Amino acid sequence: MASLATRLQRREDIAHGTMAFHFDKPAGFRFKAGQAIDLILPDLAGGASGSDRHAFSIVSAPHESDLVVATRMRDSTFKNALAGLPIGGLAQVDGPFGSLTLHRKPNRAAVFIAGGIGITPFISMLRHASRNAPDQRLVLLYSNRRPEDTAFLTELQRLEGDNRNFRLVATMTRMVESSLLWMGRAGPIDEDLLKRVAEDLPDPIYYVAGPPSMVTALCDALERAGVDADDIRSEAFHGY
Ligand SMILES: Cc1cc2nc3c(=O)[nH]c(=O)nc-3n(C[C@H](O)[C@H](O)[C@H](O)COP(=O)(O)OP(=O)(O)OC[C@H]3O[C@@H](n4cnc5c(N)ncnc54)[C@H](O)[C@@H]3O)c2cc1C
């Protein structure tokens, strides 16, 4: 896979300790909503094997002009270098790769289940579907500690208002640590919630993304809720 050169256009805070990075989309770069890239920072080349690259799901939708990734910022070599990349600074992308893409049977619903930063592939899929598959039934179960940590919350609420076939179920697990008002759901995504959201959905396929421990727990909960393993697709963000 040949690497393509790109430049950083801008960066933005999208939640507590969480940033989105907008890069130029290289000419001819094509991807499906939900796929990922390896982002390579040339200044880190020559370090420990693989330390100059990280995998990120693409947040932007295929029809958008930028190539956007989002991440929880941590004190790691890669993320410190990413945070320090100047506007206009060079990077490279390898990809796209990954098969966490929306199924092509519009008569079957999709239930997206995101833990924290696991929202990234689903934002791209939701932006894409709202434009290209407005009749498909979509539900997003999105778990965060607090509203402050919840990336893209305002956009998701707007998408729900714009698309009558999309339902957002955001839930907070540590409201006691929040200084914001939250009138929505609190508590973890459990079997009971998984069963209830599926009640009126046509033959749903489930998509799970986030830190590995959360993905494992949610896939287990889905199976306990009676979902066939063939109808569960997942992506674990190793490194969290
Ligand atoms: C398909 C895919 C999509 C992803 N999308 C996103 C995204 O949209 N946003 C996001 O923030 N992160 C995403 N990740 C995770 C991302 O690539 C980083 O691993 C993560 O952000 C942690 O990076 P770090 O620099 O904070 O930690 P690091 O310093 O890189 O790693 C922390 C610890 O995790 C271990 N580790 C790192 N990578 C792996 C691995 N592949 N397997 C096992 N152990 C590993 C390291 O050895 C280290 O102990 C994705 C991962 C994959 C595979």
PDBQT file of the ligand as one rigid body, heavy atoms in Angstrom, charges set to zero:
ROOT
HETATM    1  C1  LIG A 301      -8.972   0.000  13.071  1.00  0.00    +0.000 C 
HETATM    2  C2  LIG A 301      -8.600   0.956  14.189  1.00  0.00    +0.000 A 
HETATM    3  C3  LIG A 301      -9.213   2.192  14.257  1.00  0.00    +0.000 A 
HETATM    4  C4  LIG A 301      -8.881   3.084  15.282  1.00  0.00    +0.000 A 
HETATM    5  N1  LIG A 301      -9.502   4.288  15.324  1.00  0.00    +0.000 NA
HETATM    6  C5  LIG A 301      -9.185   5.157  16.307  1.00  0.00    +0.000 A 
HETATM    7  C6  LIG A 301      -9.819   6.435  16.364  1.00  0.00    +0.000 A 
HETATM    8  O1  LIG A 301     -10.669   6.786  15.530  1.00  0.00    +0.000 OA
HETATM    9  N2  LIG A 301      -9.449   7.267  17.366  1.00  0.00    +0.000 N 
HETATM   10  C7  LIG A 301      -8.518   6.910  18.312  1.00  0.00    +0.000 A 
HETATM   11  O2  LIG A 301      -8.235   7.704  19.216  1.00  0.00    +0.000 OA
HETATM   12  N3  LIG A 301      -7.917   5.719  18.281  1.00  0.00    +0.000 NA
HETATM   13  C8  LIG A 301      -8.212   4.839  17.300  1.00  0.00    +0.000 A 
HETATM   14  N4  LIG A 301      -7.579   3.624  17.261  1.00  0.00    +0.000 N 
HETATM   15  C9  LIG A 301      -6.542   3.344  18.259  1.00  0.00    +0.000 C 
HETATM   16  C10 LIG A 301      -5.251   4.107  17.884  1.00  0.00    +0.000 C 
HETATM   17  O3  LIG A 301      -4.623   3.498  16.763  1.00  0.00    +0.000 OA
HETATM   18  C11 LIG A 301      -4.248   4.116  19.063  1.00  0.00    +0.000 C 
HETATM   19  O4  LIG A 301      -3.840   2.826  19.371  1.00  0.00    +0.000 OA
HETATM   20  C12 LIG A 301      -4.848   4.747  20.301  1.00  0.00    +0.000 C 
HETATM   21  O5  LIG A 301      -5.311   6.039  19.972  1.00  0.00    +0.000 OA
HETATM   22  C13 LIG A 301      -3.836   4.821  21.446  1.00  0.00    +0.000 C 
HETATM   23  O6  LIG A 301      -2.734   5.573  21.017  1.00  0.00    +0.000 OA
HETATM   24  P1  LIG A 301      -1.735   6.233  22.086  1.00  0.00    +0.000 P 
HETATM   25  O7  LIG A 301      -0.717   6.984  21.278  1.00  0.00    +0.000 OA
HETATM   26  O8  LIG A 301      -2.548   6.984  23.087  1.00  0.00    +0.000 OA
HETATM   27  O9  LIG A 301      -1.102   5.004  22.842  1.00  0.00    +0.000 OA
HETATM   28  P2  LIG A 301       0.177   4.133  22.454  1.00  0.00    +0.000 P 
HETATM   29  O10 LIG A 301       1.347   4.713  23.173  1.00  0.00    +0.000 OA
HETATM   30  O11 LIG A 301       0.310   3.976  20.978  1.00  0.00    +0.000 OA
HETATM   31  O12 LIG A 301      -0.233   2.711  23.023  1.00  0.00    +0.000 OA
HETATM   32  C14 LIG A 301      -0.617   2.479  24.362  1.00  0.00    +0.000 C 
HETATM   33  C15 LIG A 301      -0.445   0.987  24.667  1.00  0.00    +0.000 C 
HETATM   34  O13 LIG A 301      -1.194   0.160  23.765  1.00  0.00    +0.000 OA
HETATM   35  C16 LIG A 301      -0.372  -0.787  23.102  1.00  0.00    +0.000 C 
HETATM   36  N5  LIG A 301      -0.819  -0.902  21.710  1.00  0.00    +0.000 N 
HETATM   37  C17 LIG A 301      -0.801   0.084  20.778  1.00  0.00    +0.000 A 
HETATM   38  N6  LIG A 301      -1.305  -0.360  19.600  1.00  0.00    +0.000 NA
HETATM   39  C18 LIG A 301      -1.635  -1.654  19.810  1.00  0.00    +0.000 A 
HETATM   40  C19 LIG A 301      -2.208  -2.668  18.978  1.00  0.00    +0.000 A 
HETATM   41  N7  LIG A 301      -2.519  -2.445  17.683  1.00  0.00    +0.000 N 
HETATM   42  N8  LIG A 301      -2.438  -3.889  19.531  1.00  0.00    +0.000 NA
HETATM   43  C20 LIG A 301      -2.129  -4.136  20.815  1.00  0.00    +0.000 A 
HETATM   44  N9  LIG A 301      -1.600  -3.217  21.647  1.00  0.00    +0.000 NA
HETATM   45  C21 LIG A 301      -1.340  -1.993  21.152  1.00  0.00    +0.000 A 
HETATM   46  C22 LIG A 301       1.030  -0.201  23.180  1.00  0.00    +0.000 C 
HETATM   47  O14 LIG A 301       2.009  -1.230  23.127  1.00  0.00    +0.000 OA
HETATM   48  C23 LIG A 301       0.988   0.515  24.527  1.00  0.00    +0.000 C 
HETATM   49  O15 LIG A 301       1.240  -0.388  25.580  1.00  0.00    +0.000 OA
HETATM   50  C24 LIG A 301      -7.900   2.719  16.262  1.00  0.00    +0.000 A 
HETATM   51  C25 LIG A 301      -7.276   1.463  16.184  1.00  0.00    +0.000 A 
HETATM   52  C26 LIG A 301      -7.620   0.596  15.170  1.00  0.00    +0.000 A 
HETATM   53  C27 LIG A 301      -6.933  -0.746  15.112  1.00  0.00    +0.000 C 
ENDROOT
TORSDOF 0
